[in-house]
Amino acid sequence: MATSARLIWKAGLLGALLTAAANFAIYEAGRLSGVRFGLHPDGFAAEVGAAQVITTSLVTFALGTALAVLVGRRGIWQLRALQALGVAAAVVTAGAPLSMAEGSASKLLLLLMHLVAGMAYVAVLEIVNRSGSKVDQPERLLEGSTS
């Protein structure tokens, strides 16, 4: 059964906002603890700021949601494959902060932000998957039952 694009967009928007909020909280907790989010890619010094954390969280989730809308037209199993791809992308892209960030605390917190985004994406697609039988009732998006 194909999944409603509206359902996916609603879940994706909620996931994007929650991911941005969670990653901002991680960033702020680190910053308030004295962590400096400096990156040194190819000898160029840059600082990760709150705006970058929020924007990156929102944009990447929006792209993933758009992909889910396209894939969701084909059915639940393609969304399951997209969940695996989301986890893989979160893990692979987490390599960047590990190789470029300065300090162990900065590396750990940036890695955590990547993993939070990946887990949130999987959770959003799981909500969509479990709501598949309710595509005519998107207002029931967050209900736990599958019937």
C-alpha positions in Angstrom: 0.0 0.0 0.0 1.4 3.5 -0.9 1.8 5.9 1.9 0.2 9.4 1.9 2.6 12.2 1.0 0.7 14.5 3.5 1.3 12.0 6.3 5.0 11.9 5.5 5.3 15.7 5.3 3.6 16.1 8.6 5.8 13.5 10.3 8.9 15.0 8.7 8.1 18.5 9.8 7.6 17.3 13.4 10.8 15.3 13.2 12.8 18.2 11.8 11.6 20.5 14.5 12.3 18.0 17.3 15.7 17.1 15.8 16.7 20.8 15.5 15.6 21.4 19.1 17.5 18.4 20.4 20.6 19.2 18.5 20.4 22.9 19.7 20.1 21.6 23.3 23.2 19.4 22.9 25.1 22.4 21.3 24.1 24.8 24.1 24.9 22.3 26.9 28.3 21.9 25.4 28.8 25.6 24.8 27.7 26.4 28.4 30.2 23.7 29.6 33.0 25.5 27.8 33.2 23.3 24.7 34.5 25.1 21.7 33.0 23.7 18.5 36.0 24.5 16.2 36.6 22.6 13.0 39.8 22.5 11.0 39.1 21.1 7.5 42.2 21.2 5.3 44.0 23.8 7.5 41.0 26.2 7.4 39.7 27.2 10.9 35.9 27.4 11.3 33.5 27.6 14.3 30.2 25.7 14.4 27.5 28.0 15.7 23.9 27.6 16.9 22.5 28.8 13.6 24.5 26.1 11.7 23.3 23.4 14.0 19.7 24.4 13.6 19.8 25.0 9.9 21.7 21.8 9.1 19.2 19.8 11.2 16.2 21.3 9.4 17.6 21.2 5.9 18.9 17.6 6.1 15.6 16.4 7.6 13.7 18.2 4.9 15.7 16.5 2.2 15.2 13.2 3.8 11.5 13.8 4.1 11.3 14.8 0.4 13.1 11.5 -0.5 10.6 9.6 1.8 7.7 11.2 0.0 9.0 10.0 -3.4 9.8 6.6 -2.0 6.7 6.3 0.0 4.6 6.2 -3.1 5.9 2.7 -3.7 5.0 1.3 -0.3 6.2 0.4 3.2 9.2 -1.8 2.2 10.9 1.1 0.4 10.4 3.2 3.5 12.1 0.5 5.5 15.0 0.5 3.2 15.1 4.3 3.6 15.4 3.9 7.3 18.5 1.8 6.9 19.9 4.4 4.5 19.2 7.2 7.1 21.1 5.3 9.7 24.0 4.7 7.3 24.1 8.4 6.3 24.1 9.5 10.0 27.0 7.2 10.8 29.0 8.0 7.6 28.6 11.8 7.9 29.6 11.5 11.6 33.1 10.8 10.4 33.5 14.4 9.4 33.4 15.9 12.9 35.5 13.1 14.2 38.3 14.0 11.7 37.9 17.8 11.8 36.7 18.8 15.2 39.1 20.1 17.8 38.9 18.4 21.2 37.4 15.2 22.4 34.3 16.9 23.9 33.6 18.7 20.6 34.0 15.5 18.6 31.7 13.6 20.9 28.9 16.2 20.9 29.0 16.7 17.1 28.9 12.9 16.7 25.9 12.8 19.1 24.1 15.4 17.0 24.6 13.3 13.8 23.3 10.2 15.6 20.3 12.0 17.1 19.3 13.1 13.5 19.7 9.5 12.2 17.6 8.1 15.1 15.0 10.7 14.7 14.7 10.0 11.0 14.3 6.3 11.7 11.6 7.1 14.3 9.7 9.4 12.0 9.6 6.8 9.2 8.6 4.2 11.8 5.6 6.4 12.8 4.7 6.7 9.1 5.1 3.0 8.6 2.9 2.1 11.5 0.3 4.7 10.4 0.2 3.2 6.9 -3.3 1.8 7.4 -4.5 5.3 8.4 -3.5 7.3 5.4 -7.0 8.6 5.0 -6.8 10.0 8.6 -3.5 11.9 8.9 -4.7 13.6 12.1 -4.2 10.2 13.8 -0.5 10.4 12.8 0.9 10.1 16.4 -1.4 7.4 17.6 0.4 4.2 18.6 -1.9 1.6 17.3 -1.6 0.2 13.8 -5.3 -0.7 13.3 
